Amino acid sequence: GSQKNNKKLFSYAIVQSIWSMNPPGRFLKKDQEKNVWFVIGDKEALGKTRQAVREGAPKVMNAIKLAQKYYEEKNEKVEREENIVHEKLDNGEYNRSADTCN
């Protein structure tokens, strides 16, 4: 149901982001007999991307979780630093003209 549809949309978003790169990204397949690469069509690109999402789903989910944890920790640190600056401003400890703390 919904999870399958989400994976479809996610795969489509990946394909779209690759195509909208500058210069545009391409999906290639190797012709084993001629030993050359050629551009594959939209349907095959989406199919291959969906396969990669299915096969790599656990790795992708772990990467997403790690990224979320990193950004949450980074945001918490920034928030703490902002609170310190605001406290110093409120207490008159911050000299705006010299951009220094007393």
SVG drawing of the C-alpha trace seen along z (x, -y; Angstrom):
<svg xmlns="http://www.w3.org/2000/svg" viewBox="-2 -50 37 60">
<polyline fill="none" stroke="black" stroke-width="0.4" points="0.0,0.0 1.3,-3.3 4.9,-2.2 5.1,-0.8 3.8,-4.1 6.3,-6.0 9.1,-3.9 7.8,-4.7 7.7,-8.4 11.2,-8.3 12.6,-6.5 11.0,-9.0 12.4,-11.9 15.9,-10.3 15.6,-10.0 14.3,-13.6 17.1,-15.0 19.7,-13.2 18.2,-14.5 18.0,-18.0 21.7,-18.2 23.9,-20.7 25.0,-19.1 22.2,-16.6 22.9,-13.2 22.2,-10.2 21.4,-6.5 23.7,-4.2 23.8,-0.6 26.7,1.3 26.4,3.3 28.6,6.2 29.2,7.4 30.3,3.9 31.8,2.9 30.1,-0.5 27.8,-2.4 24.4,-3.8 21.7,-6.0 18.7,-4.0 15.1,-5.2 12.9,-6.8 11.0,-3.6 14.2,-1.5 15.9,-4.2 13.0,-4.3 12.9,-0.5 16.6,-0.3 16.3,-3.0 13.3,-1.3 15.4,2.0 18.3,0.2 16.0,-1.4 14.5,2.0 17.9,3.7 19.5,0.9 16.5,0.0 18.1,1.0 21.3,-0.9 19.4,-3.9 17.3,-3.9 20.4,-3.7 22.0,-6.5 18.9,-8.6 18.8,-7.9 22.5,-8.8 21.9,-12.1 18.9,-12.9 20.8,-12.3 23.7,-14.4 21.4,-17.3 19.4,-17.0 22.7,-17.2 24.0,-20.0 20.7,-21.9 20.7,-21.3 24.3,-22.7 23.4,-25.8 20.3,-26.3 22.5,-26.1 24.9,-28.6 22.1,-31.0 20.7,-30.8 24.1,-31.7 24.3,-34.8 20.7,-35.8 21.4,-35.5 24.5,-37.6 22.5,-40.2 19.8,-40.2 22.3,-40.6 24.2,-43.4 27.3,-41.3 27.5,-41.6 28.9,-44.8 27.2,-45.0 29.5,-47.8 32.7,-45.9 31.1,-42.4 32.7,-41.1 31.6,-39.8 32.5,-41.5"/>
</svg>
